[in-house]
Amino acid sequence: MSPDLKTAGELTQEIADRFLALGRYAKSTDADAILFTCSAFGPAIEAVAADLSPLLVLKPNEAMLEEAIGLRNRIGKLATFQPSVPPMEAEFENVAGDRAVFWTICVEAGMDALLDGDAEKHNRLIAEAASDLSDYDAVMLADFSIAKAQPAV
C-alpha cells in the first residue's frame, strides 16, 4: 500500500479501510498477533488495534522507540520513505516527551535504488547519511528495508 500512499500524498480513508480489512482477515486466520511493517500507516494501524482489541496489533517501531528513548537522549533516525517520517516523529514526541531529542534524515534515493534492484547503492547511501548522525547517541534504522544496510552503517 506504500505506492498508493505516495500517490495520494496522505493517508486516505480508503487506504485506512484496506488496513482494517487486512487486519480483520489476519484475525480470521486465528493469528495470535499482527505486526504491520510501515510506520507511515501509524493512524491506520492504531484504528486496526482499536477495532480488533484485545488482539495484539503492533506498529513496527514501538519497541525500537522505547529502547532508544530508554538508553539515549540524542537519537537520529534514518528513513527512505518520506511518508513514514511525520507519523514516526509524532509517535516519538508522544513517547519521549522531553526525555530525548530526535532528528530524521530521509534518504529517498536509497528507496529508489532498492526498487531498481541496486542494494549496494542503497546501503552506500544509507551509510553516507548515517555519517551525518555521528554525534548522536543512537541511530535508528526506521524502515525494515534499511536493515540490510546495518553493517555499512
GROMACS elastic network, one bead per residue, 0.5 to 0.9 nm:
[ bonds ]
;  ai    aj funct       b0    kb
    1     4     6  0.52117   500
    1     5     6  0.63464   500
    1     6     6  0.87601   500
    1    15     6  0.73736   500
    1    18     6  0.86656   500
    1    19     6  0.89017   500
    2     5     6  0.50518   500
    2     6     6  0.61803   500
    2     7     6  0.86011   500
    2    38     6  0.80740   500
    2    40     6  0.81441   500
    2    41     6  0.87495   500
    2    81     6  0.86172   500
    2    83     6  0.85755   500
    3     6     6  0.50556   500
    3     7     6  0.61410   500
    3     8     6  0.85696   500
    4     7     6  0.50756   500
    4     8     6  0.60438   500
    4     9     6  0.83991   500
    4    15     6  0.77734   500
    5     8     6  0.50636   500
    5     9     6  0.58395   500
    5    10     6  0.59786   500
    5    11     6  0.60740   500
    5    12     6  0.77909   500
    5    15     6  0.74920   500
    5    40     6  0.84679   500
    5    41     6  0.87554   500
    5    83     6  0.75496   500
    6     9     6  0.51413   500
    6    10     6  0.73080   500
    6    11     6  0.89604   500
    6    81     6  0.87874   500
    6    82     6  0.84756   500
    6    83     6  0.68955   500
    7    10     6  0.82524   500
    8    11     6  0.73040   500
    8    12     6  0.73396   500
    9    12     6  0.86443   500
    9    83     6  0.77399   500
   10    83     6  0.76697   500
   11    14     6  0.82754   500
   11    15     6  0.64149   500
   11    16     6  0.69491   500
   11    40     6  0.82308   500
   11    41     6  0.70933   500
   11    43     6  0.83509   500
   11    44     6  0.80033   500
   11    83     6  0.88798   500
   12    15     6  0.53016   500
   12    16     6  0.63024   500
   12    17     6  0.86068   500
   13    17     6  0.59639   500
   13    18     6  0.85638   500
   13    44     6  0.87300   500
   14    17     6  0.50757   500
   14    18     6  0.63531   500
   14    19     6  0.88595   500
   15    18     6  0.50667   500
   15    19     6  0.64883   500
   15    20     6  0.88095   500
   15    41     6  0.88914   500
   15    44     6  0.79972   500
   16    19     6  0.50943   500
   16    20     6  0.63720   500
   16    21     6  0.87517   500
   16    41     6  0.79572   500
   16    43     6  0.80654   500
   16    45     6  0.80635   500
   16    47     6  0.80372   500
   16    48     6  0.86402   500
   17    21     6  0.61993   500
   17    22     6  0.85726   500
   17    44     6  0.79297   500
   18    21     6  0.50066   500
   18    22     6  0.61158   500
   18    23     6  0.85469   500
   19    23     6  0.60660   500
   19    24     6  0.85256   500
   19    41     6  0.86608   500
   19    44     6  0.64077   500
   19    45     6  0.70698   500
   19    47     6  0.87021   500
   19    48     6  0.69856   500
   20    23     6  0.50413   500
   20    24     6  0.60983   500
   20    25     6  0.84950   500
   20    44     6  0.74974   500
   20    45     6  0.79897   500
   20    47     6  0.74023   500
   20    48     6  0.52871   500
   20    49     6  0.89894   500
   20    51     6  0.79578   500
   20    52     6  0.89570   500
   21    24     6  0.51172   500
   21    25     6  0.61025   500
   21    26     6  0.86486   500
   21    48     6  0.87191   500
   22    25     6  0.50419   500
   22    26     6  0.62385   500
   22    27     6  0.86709   500
   22    48     6  0.89228   500
   23    26     6  0.50827   500
   23    27     6  0.62245   500
   23    28     6  0.86302   500
   23    34     6  0.74089   500
   23    45     6  0.87130   500
   23    48     6  0.62513   500
   23    49     6  0.84541   500
   23    51     6  0.89513   500
   23    52     6  0.76778   500
   23    57     6  0.85220   500
   24    27     6  0.50222   500
   24    28     6  0.61712   500
   24    29     6  0.88439   500
   24    48     6  0.81037   500
   24    51     6  0.86775   500
   24    52     6  0.73425   500
   25    28     6  0.50177   500
   25    29     6  0.66088   500
   26    29     6  0.52884   500
   26    30     6  0.69835   500
   26    31     6  0.58496   500
   26    33     6  0.85261   500
   26    34     6  0.73325   500
   27    30     6  0.52736   500
   27    31     6  0.53265   500
   27    32     6  0.79036   500
   27    33     6  0.80778   500
   27    34     6  0.82671   500
   27    52     6  0.77614   500
   27    55     6  0.79120   500
   28    31     6  0.73634   500
   30    33     6  0.88127   500
   31    34     6  0.70419   500
   31    55     6  0.85064   500
   32    55     6  0.70375   500
   32    56     6  0.73364   500
   33    55     6  0.60319   500
   33    57     6  0.58457   500
   33    58     6  0.78940   500
   34    49     6  0.89676   500
   34    55     6  0.79452   500
   34    56     6  0.63442   500
   34    58     6  0.61932   500
   34    59     6  0.87741   500
   35    56     6  0.84299   500
   35    57     6  0.59807   500
   35    59     6  0.61616   500
   35    60     6  0.65324   500
   36    39     6  0.80340   500
   36    41     6  0.85909   500
   36    45     6  0.72609   500
   36    57     6  0.77586   500
   36    58     6  0.63480   500
   36    59     6  0.55270   500
   36    60     6  0.58555   500
   37    41     6  0.88505   500
   37    58     6  0.88381   500
   37    59     6  0.67884   500
   37    61     6  0.83068   500
   37   143     6  0.79464   500
   37   144     6  0.69043   500
   38    41     6  0.61223   500
   38    42     6  0.78052   500
   38    59     6  0.75510   500
   38    60     6  0.63279   500
   38    61     6  0.85374   500
   38    84     6  0.70781   500
   38   142     6  0.89104   500
   38   143     6  0.69793   500
   38   144     6  0.77686   500
   39    42     6  0.53617   500
   39    45     6  0.87571   500
   39    59     6  0.65774   500
   39    60     6  0.61680   500
   39    61     6  0.68217   500
   39    83     6  0.84804   500
   39    84     6  0.52245   500
   39    85     6  0.79272   500
   39    87     6  0.67388   500
   39    88     6  0.61744   500
   39   142     6  0.80866   500
   39   143     6  0.78273   500
   40    43     6  0.83567   500
   40    81     6  0.80708   500
   40    82     6  0.82378   500
   40    83     6  0.53380   500
   40    85     6  0.69248   500
   40    86     6  0.76549   500
   40    87     6  0.58934   500
   40    88     6  0.72004   500
   41    44     6  0.53507   500
   41    45     6  0.61182   500
   41    46     6  0.86767   500
   41    59     6  0.85048   500
   41    83     6  0.85264   500
   41    84     6  0.73202   500
   41    87     6  0.75344   500
   42    45     6  0.50753   500
   42    46     6  0.61563   500
   42    47     6  0.86689   500
   42    59     6  0.66378   500
   42    60     6  0.89208   500
   42    84     6  0.84711   500
   42    87     6  0.61511   500
   42    88     6  0.76437   500
   42    91     6  0.84005   500
   43    46     6  0.50300   500
   43    47     6  0.62685   500
   43    48     6  0.87442   500
   43    87     6  0.78437   500
   44    47     6  0.50447   500
   44    48     6  0.63307   500
   44    49     6  0.86962   500
   45    48     6  0.50316   500
   45    49     6  0.61953   500
   45    50     6  0.86689   500
   45    57     6  0.74443   500
   45    58     6  0.74636   500
   45    59     6  0.65578   500
   46    50     6  0.62337   500
   46    51     6  0.86154   500
   46    57     6  0.79668   500
   46    58     6  0.82920   500
   46    59     6  0.79624   500
   47    50     6  0.51210   500
   47    51     6  0.61455   500
   47    52     6  0.85952   500
   48    51     6  0.50340   500
   48    52     6  0.59925   500
   48    53     6  0.83048   500
   48    57     6  0.72791   500
   49    52     6  0.52810   500
   49    53     6  0.57635   500
   49    54     6  0.79646   500
   49    55     6  0.72904   500
   49    56     6  0.70019   500
   49    57     6  0.50737   500
   49    58     6  0.76134   500
   50    53     6  0.53986   500
   50    54     6  0.81784   500
   50    57     6  0.87113   500
   51    54     6  0.87483   500
   52    55     6  0.55841   500
   52    56     6  0.80144   500
   52    57     6  0.78733   500
   53    56     6  0.69535   500
   53    57     6  0.80832   500
   54    57     6  0.86856   500
   58    61     6  0.83635   500
   58    62     6  0.72527   500
   59    62     6  0.59178   500
   59    63     6  0.88273   500
   60    63     6  0.77685   500
   60    64     6  0.81561   500
   60   142     6  0.86800   500
   60   143     6  0.85562   500
   60   144     6  0.83204   500
   61    64     6  0.51670   500
   61    65     6  0.59845   500
   61    66     6  0.85844   500
   61    88     6  0.79468   500
   61   142     6  0.72359   500
   61   143     6  0.87781   500
   62    65     6  0.53707   500
   62    66     6  0.63320   500
   62    67     6  0.87221   500
   62    91     6  0.87253   500
   63    66     6  0.51896   500
   63    67     6  0.61151   500
   63    68     6  0.85309   500
   64    67     6  0.52724   500
   64    68     6  0.60550   500
   64    69     6  0.84769   500
   64   140     6  0.74765   500
   64   142     6  0.86916   500
   65    68     6  0.52122   500
   65    69     6  0.59578   500
   65    70     6  0.83247   500
   65    91     6  0.86354   500
   65    92     6  0.68079   500
   65    95     6  0.77186   500
   65    96     6  0.83495   500
   65   140     6  0.83314   500
   66    69     6  0.53137   500
   66    70     6  0.59726   500
   66    71     6  0.86349   500
   66    92     6  0.89975   500
   66    95     6  0.75304   500
   66    96     6  0.82471   500
   67    70     6  0.50955   500
   67    71     6  0.62187   500
   67    72     6  0.84764   500
   68    71     6  0.53044   500
   68    72     6  0.57793   500
   68    73     6  0.80923   500
   68    75     6  0.71521   500
   68   138     6  0.68325   500
   68   139     6  0.83721   500
   68   140     6  0.77384   500
   69    72     6  0.54575   500
   69    73     6  0.64013   500
   69    74     6  0.85371   500
   69    75     6  0.77285   500
   69    92     6  0.87189   500
   69    95     6  0.82518   500
   69    96     6  0.63633   500
   69    99     6  0.72972   500
   69   100     6  0.63679   500
   70    73     6  0.80834   500
   70    96     6  0.88952   500
   70    99     6  0.87793   500
   71   137     6  0.87015   500
   71   138     6  0.84436   500
   72    75     6  0.67573   500
   72    99     6  0.88798   500
   72   100     6  0.71595   500
   72   136     6  0.88492   500
   72   137     6  0.58054   500
   72   138     6  0.64994   500
   73    99     6  0.64466   500
   73   101     6  0.59742   500
   73   102     6  0.82663   500
   73   136     6  0.84659   500
   73   137     6  0.67966   500
   73   138     6  0.82760   500
   74   100     6  0.57531   500
   74   102     6  0.61500   500
   74   103     6  0.81058   500
   74   135     6  0.84667   500
   74   136     6  0.52271   500
   74   137     6  0.52443   500
   74   138     6  0.67523   500
   74   139     6  0.88888   500
   75   100     6  0.71207   500
   75   101     6  0.60432   500
   75   103     6  0.64440   500
   75   104     6  0.86866   500
   75   133     6  0.85566   500
   75   136     6  0.57013   500
   75   137     6  0.58678   500
   75   139     6  0.58430   500
   75   140     6  0.73439   500
   76   101     6  0.83614   500
   76   102     6  0.57586   500
   76   104     6  0.57967   500
   76   105     6  0.77118   500
   76   130     6  0.85192   500
   76   133     6  0.60748   500
   76   134     6  0.89075   500
   76   136     6  0.61278   500
   76   137     6  0.78229   500
   76   138     6  0.61638   500
   76   140     6  0.61523   500
   76   141     6  0.88034   500
   77   102     6  0.74403   500
   77   103     6  0.61174   500
   77   105     6  0.62276   500
   77   106     6  0.82546   500
   77   130     6  0.86062   500
   77   133     6  0.83482   500
   77   138     6  0.83782   500
   77   139     6  0.54680   500
   77   141     6  0.60234   500
   77   142     6  0.62358   500
   78   103     6  0.87758   500
   78   104     6  0.59489   500
   78   105     6  0.51245   500
   78   106     6  0.59031   500
   78   107     6  0.72400   500
   78   126     6  0.73934   500
   78   129     6  0.76227   500
   78   130     6  0.71543   500
   78   139     6  0.72891   500
   78   140     6  0.62362   500
   78   141     6  0.51905   500
   78   142     6  0.57238   500
   78   143     6  0.78418   500
   78   146     6  0.82430   500
   79    82     6  0.72455   500
   79    84     6  0.76630   500
   79    85     6  0.72265   500
   79   104     6  0.73107   500
   79   105     6  0.63137   500
   79   107     6  0.60625   500
   79   108     6  0.76821   500
   79   110     6  0.88181   500
   79   111     6  0.88759   500
   79   126     6  0.85159   500
   79   140     6  0.87214   500
   79   141     6  0.66262   500
   79   142     6  0.51987   500
   79   143     6  0.58110   500
   79   146     6  0.76019   500
   80    84     6  0.83899   500
   80    85     6  0.89257   500
   80   105     6  0.83890   500
   80   106     6  0.52112   500
   80   109     6  0.73273   500
   80   110     6  0.59438   500
   80   111     6  0.52765   500
   80   112     6  0.85396   500
   80   126     6  0.84883   500
   80   142     6  0.81393   500
   80   143     6  0.68990   500
   80   145     6  0.84626   500
   80   146     6  0.77642   500
   81    84     6  0.57102   500
   81    85     6  0.73347   500
   81   106     6  0.69470   500
   81   107     6  0.76447   500
   81   108     6  0.60300   500
   81   110     6  0.89131   500
   81   111     6  0.68050   500
   81   143     6  0.76671   500
   82    85     6  0.54526   500
   82    86     6  0.80113   500
   82   106     6  0.62914   500
   82   107     6  0.82647   500
   82   108     6  0.68428   500
   83    86     6  0.66859   500
   83    87     6  0.77787   500
   84    87     6  0.59083   500
   84    88     6  0.62166   500
   84    89     6  0.86560   500
   84   142     6  0.85730   500
   84   143     6  0.84731   500
   85    88     6  0.53516   500
   85    89     6  0.60665   500
   85    90     6  0.86359   500
   85   104     6  0.74480   500
   85   105     6  0.88463   500
   85   106     6  0.76012   500
   85   142     6  0.88753   500
   86    89     6  0.51237   500
   86    90     6  0.61454   500
   86    91     6  0.85812   500
   87    90     6  0.51233   500
   87    91     6  0.61520   500
   87    92     6  0.85797   500
   88    92     6  0.60375   500
   88    93     6  0.86050   500
   88   142     6  0.86363   500
   89    93     6  0.62235   500
   89    94     6  0.85716   500
   89   102     6  0.78069   500
   89   103     6  0.85755   500
   89   104     6  0.81283   500
   90    93     6  0.51558   500
   90    94     6  0.61867   500
   90    95     6  0.86799   500
   91    95     6  0.61334   500
   91    96     6  0.83787   500
   92    95     6  0.51669   500
   92    96     6  0.56767   500
   92    97     6  0.77681   500
   92   100     6  0.89971   500
   92   102     6  0.76428   500
   93    96     6  0.52458   500
   93    97     6  0.52091   500
   93    98     6  0.78542   500
   93   100     6  0.86964   500
   93   101     6  0.89154   500
   93   102     6  0.83805   500
   94    97     6  0.58128   500
   96    99     6  0.53627   500
   96   100     6  0.59295   500
   96   101     6  0.83342   500
   97   100     6  0.71459   500
   98   101     6  0.74616   500
  103   133     6  0.85609   500
  103   136     6  0.89769   500
  105   129     6  0.71678   500
  105   130     6  0.83848   500
  105   132     6  0.86635   500
  105   133     6  0.86983   500
  106   109     6  0.87796   500
  106   110     6  0.88378   500
  106   129     6  0.85485   500
  107   110     6  0.54189   500
  107   111     6  0.72595   500
  107   125     6  0.72363   500
  107   126     6  0.67924   500
  107   129     6  0.72887   500
  108   111     6  0.53206   500
  108   112     6  0.64572   500
  108   113     6  0.87667   500
  109   113     6  0.60913   500
  109   114     6  0.85563   500
  109   122     6  0.75574   500
  109   125     6  0.75666   500
  110   113     6  0.51011   500
  110   114     6  0.62150   500
  110   115     6  0.86328   500
  110   119     6  0.85150   500
  110   121     6  0.71537   500
  110   123     6  0.73640   500
  110   124     6  0.83966   500
  110   125     6  0.59020   500
  110   126     6  0.66177   500
  110   146     6  0.87432   500
  111   114     6  0.50043   500
  111   115     6  0.61057   500
  111   116     6  0.85022   500
  111   122     6  0.67955   500
  111   145     6  0.83148   500
  111   146     6  0.88359   500
  112   115     6  0.51387   500
  112   116     6  0.61869   500
  112   117     6  0.87302   500
  112   118     6  0.86715   500
  112   122     6  0.79845   500
  113   117     6  0.63431   500
  113   118     6  0.50976   500
  113   119     6  0.66871   500
  113   120     6  0.84395   500
  113   121     6  0.61877   500
  113   122     6  0.53633   500
  114   117     6  0.50060   500
  114   118     6  0.52126   500
  114   119     6  0.52507   500
  114   120     6  0.84442   500
  114   121     6  0.77600   500
  114   122     6  0.56963   500
  114   123     6  0.88098   500
  114   145     6  0.84354   500
  115   118     6  0.73937   500
  115   119     6  0.86074   500
  116   119     6  0.84140   500
  117   120     6  0.88268   500
  118   121     6  0.55163   500
  118   122     6  0.63800   500
  118   123     6  0.88460   500
  119   123     6  0.60925   500
  119   124     6  0.85347   500
  119   148     6  0.83318   500
  119   149     6  0.84652   500
  120   123     6  0.52223   500
  120   124     6  0.61930   500
  120   125     6  0.86763   500
  120   149     6  0.85687   500
  121   124     6  0.50352   500
  121   125     6  0.60951   500
  121   126     6  0.85555   500
  122   125     6  0.53016   500
  122   126     6  0.62612   500
  122   127     6  0.86851   500
  122   146     6  0.82686   500
  122   149     6  0.74828   500
  123   126     6  0.51478   500
  123   127     6  0.61254   500
  123   128     6  0.85887   500
  123   146     6  0.76034   500
  123   148     6  0.72009   500
  123   150     6  0.79824   500
  123   151     6  0.87305   500
  123   152     6  0.64729   500
  123   153     6  0.79862   500
  124   127     6  0.51107   500
  124   128     6  0.61235   500
  124   129     6  0.86330   500
  124   149     6  0.76655   500
  124   152     6  0.69845   500
  124   153     6  0.84539   500
  125   128     6  0.51099   500
  125   129     6  0.62356   500
  125   130     6  0.85973   500
  126   129     6  0.51407   500
  126   130     6  0.61249   500
  126   131     6  0.88710   500
  126   146     6  0.76614   500
  126   149     6  0.66984   500
  126   150     6  0.87029   500
  126   152     6  0.79369   500
  126   153     6  0.69204   500
  127   131     6  0.65543   500
  127   149     6  0.71366   500
  127   150     6  0.80987   500
  127   151     6  0.87548   500
  127   152     6  0.54910   500
  128   131     6  0.54224   500
  128   132     6  0.74143   500
  128   152     6  0.89054   500
  128   153     6  0.78801   500
  129   132     6  0.55099   500
  129   133     6  0.73918   500
  129   153     6  0.86882   500
  130   133     6  0.52359   500
  130   134     6  0.68477   500
  130   139     6  0.76985   500
  130   153     6  0.61307   500
  131   134     6  0.52395   500
  131   135     6  0.87428   500
  131   153     6  0.79440   500
  132   135     6  0.78170   500
  132   136     6  0.89978   500
  133   136     6  0.54593   500
  133   137     6  0.86901   500
  133   138     6  0.84761   500
  133   139     6  0.71745   500
  134   137     6  0.80563   500
  134   138     6  0.87627   500
  134   139     6  0.85675   500
  135   138     6  0.88499   500
  136   139     6  0.70092   500
  141   144     6  0.75726   500
  141   145     6  0.88328   500
  141   146     6  0.60582   500
  141   147     6  0.67000   500
  141   149     6  0.87935   500
  141   150     6  0.78050   500
  142   145     6  0.85887   500
  142   146     6  0.71892   500
  142   147     6  0.86113   500
  143   146     6  0.53531   500
  143   147     6  0.73125   500
  144   147     6  0.56022   500
  144   148     6  0.84023   500
  145   148     6  0.66275   500
  145   149     6  0.82505   500
  146   149     6  0.53560   500
  146   150     6  0.70229   500
  147   150     6  0.53633   500
  147   151     6  0.85882   500
  148   151     6  0.73155   500
  148   152     6  0.85453   500
  149   152     6  0.54017   500
  149   153     6  0.62487   500
